[in-house]
Amino acid sequence: MEVKHAPETNEGRFYVEGPQEDLGYLTYSLQDDTFTVEHTFVDDELKGTGAARKLVDEAVRFARENRYEIEANCEYAAHVIKKYY
């Protein structure tokens, strides 16, 4: 499963492509030096595969590489970050 990244100026997303639409994604916003995870979604097709965790892992990796402070408005991402990071 490949996680792709689509950055924008002050926001972006990490996603897993599907044949018709994305099967999973994590959206984020950037303000100053803060990277905020806004929402994580995984289609039923990917549930139980670790896809949501992989999306969060990629987001954290990106944020750390760019020296952003990480916050999460998404409950799932907040749980993963608190438990593993």
C-alpha positions in Angstrom: 0.0 0.0 0.0 1.5 3.3 -1.1 0.8 6.5 0.7 1.1 9.5 -1.5 1.3 13.2 -0.5 -0.4 16.2 -2.1 0.9 19.3 -0.4 -0.7 22.7 -0.9 0.3 26.1 0.4 -1.2 26.0 3.9 -2.8 22.5 3.8 -2.5 19.1 2.2 -3.3 15.5 2.4 -1.7 12.0 2.5 -3.8 9.5 0.7 -4.1 5.9 -0.7 -5.4 5.8 -4.2 -8.2 3.5 -5.3 -9.4 2.7 -8.8 -12.3 5.2 -8.7 -11.5 7.4 -5.6 -9.1 7.6 -2.7 -9.6 4.7 -0.3 -8.1 6.6 2.6 -6.7 10.0 3.4 -5.5 12.3 6.1 -5.9 16.0 5.8 -3.8 18.6 7.5 -3.3 22.3 7.8 -0.1 24.4 8.3 0.1 27.6 10.2 3.4 29.1 11.2 5.4 26.2 12.6 2.4 24.1 13.5 1.3 21.0 11.5 -2.3 20.1 12.5 -3.9 16.8 11.5 -7.5 17.7 10.7 -9.2 14.4 9.7 -8.4 10.8 8.9 -10.7 8.6 6.8 -10.3 5.0 5.7 -12.8 3.2 3.4 -14.3 -0.1 4.6 -12.1 -1.8 2.0 -9.0 -0.8 4.0 -10.3 -1.2 7.5 -8.1 -3.6 9.5 -5.1 -3.3 7.2 -3.2 -0.7 9.2 -3.9 1.9 6.6 -5.0 4.6 9.0 -1.9 4.1 11.1 0.3 4.3 8.0 -1.3 7.6 7.1 -0.6 9.0 10.5 2.9 7.7 10.5 3.6 9.4 7.1 2.2 12.7 8.4 4.3 12.6 11.5 7.4 11.7 9.5 6.7 14.7 7.2 6.1 17.0 10.1 9.2 16.0 11.9 11.4 16.2 8.8 10.2 19.8 8.4 10.5 20.6 12.2 6.8 21.4 12.6 5.1 21.2 16.0 2.4 18.5 15.7 -1.2 18.9 16.8 -4.3 16.8 16.1 -7.9 17.7 15.8 -8.6 14.2 14.6 -9.3 11.8 17.6 -7.7 8.8 15.9 -4.6 10.7 15.0 -4.4 12.3 18.5 -4.6 8.8 20.0 -1.8 7.3 17.8 0.4 10.3 18.3 0.0 10.2 22.1 0.5 6.5 22.3 3.4 6.0 19.8 5.1 9.4 19.5 
